[in-house]
Amino acid sequence: MRILMIDDEYDQMEQPERLLNEYANKENLIIEIIKLDYVKNNVNFKNNLIATFNNSKIDLVLLDYNFLGQKSKEINREILPKWSEIAQIISNHSVPIVIMSNYIDEAKRKVTTLVNYYGVTGLVEKEDMQTELEPVLDRLFKNKKKRSQGYSWIHLSDLHINCDCTEEEKSRRDKIFMDALIKDLLEFKGKGILPSAIVISGDMVINGAQAEFEIFAEYLERIREAFSISKNNIIVVPGNHDIDRSKITDIMKASCKDKTTMLSEYKLHKEEWFIKFDNYNAFFNKLKMTDFDIAPSIETCYSYTKIFDFNKKKIGFLALNSAVNSGSHINSDTNKTDDFGYLFLTAQQYGDRFLNSLKECDLKIACIHHPLNYFATENNGKVKQFLLDNFQILMQGHNHMPNVESSGYMQKELIVLPAGALYPDPADLKKQMNIMNSYTINIYDFERKNLKVFFRRYSDRLGKWIKDLDATGEEYDGEFDRVLR
């Protein structure tokens, strides 16, 4: 739980900070306090405030309001005209505001005038803060405490953004992404389900083009803002459509003539294999993500790990690039690209280094685009065993039909979750009319070791996202609910 404390310089924030930490210990919550000083940073305050919301998921704004009281008449004329603009920034992120003041009556009058429509949730008299702050926090976070055991994330895959689509197709895509999906996510938010991360398992675009990635980045930003999810809490991996196929060379194609030497040929000309990822990398770098445990690089084949903290638990994500050799094999019968059986993960993408990175994590989730049967036979077995031995969940793309698969032995189990296609390639729709627009929201309950998945699909007839009964069967009501081994 992140609390933004805005101070007016006239009073220190030691007392509310101490009370917040005491409350956190009592309620078994983790509180991160971010501080901004309005007066000292007056010139850049608006930009600092926007940056804070963009970089962190803020749950509450705690505002020292003495600058609106009797003590600060000298600066009222300077501050008041800007306050409504600042309040609007906070309101845009649907974050509650609690105001503290030694001059509560004066603050109430100005609050009523200036922020009546900006989500002010509570007023606290500083002299009685010991007794007044805790009930406000109880009211604000009672739902958060109820769901505190559940870590949740959105899983999107196979969006296939295409710059060459018709205006009619673009209009439909915008409706599904920009309108209906955001509305569906906000309905979950209204039910108290607040995903902490977004997982995207590849095929964001159709041709690996820069302009396509720019469109996708706009969609992603809207989705991210719907839940105020930090940019650092995005997990993304490339798929076969995210590469620039014009950069595939004759050396790469020739390497696929013999599966037994395919990997050794790659090692000899390694850097040549990654030119096709230039546009994907430009998009990835613009996300400005930080806090990698193992950062993506050519050495790791752009695979990486991230670790998130949630209610004294650690969630580890391994993001695997399965598209390293994608596009290299041409089927001699059809003269078309055929990846099946010709993909591989290198030893630099998994193994002890990655296990050591995530060894302290309570929940381990891997994310990959291609199903494991797309890998060359020997590589397939090693990768599957690695994932089965060390991970509970595998988020997967490529298969345009959402599903739940389970594999395991003894006390080991790996749940594989293909999300389906958020926006199927129109060419596929012509061939398979049963492919739906789909995505999932996932919740893991640490106390019960329970995974719950909400399967969603888009209904053209209703013009909105609904339960995907086809994915689960009507008896399961569009949900997968299972205690994991």
Secondary structure, 3 states (H helix, E strand, C coil): CEEEEEECCCCCCHHHHHHHHHHHHHHCCCCEEEEEECCCCCCCHHHHHHHHHHHCCCCEEEEECHHHCHHHHHHHHHHHHHHHHHHHHHHHCCCCEEEEECCHHHHHHHHHHHCCCCCEEEEEEHHHHHHHHHHHHHHHHHHHHHCCCEEEEEEECCCCECCCCCHHHHHHHHHHHHHHHHHHHHHHHHCCCCCCEEEECCCCECCCCHHHHHHHHHHHHHHHHHCCCCHHHEEECCCHHHCCHHHCCHHHHHHHHCCCCHHHHHHHCHHHHHHHHHHHHHHHHHCCCCCEEECCCCCCCCCEEEEEEECCEEEEEEECCCCCCCCCCECCCCCCECCCCCECCCCCCCCHHHHHHHCCCCEEEEEECCCHHHECHHHHHHHHHHHHHHCCEEEECCCCCCCCEEEEECCEEEEEEECCECCCCHHHHHHCCCCCEEEEEEEEECCCCEEEEEEEEEECCCCEEEECHHHHCHHHCCEEEEECC
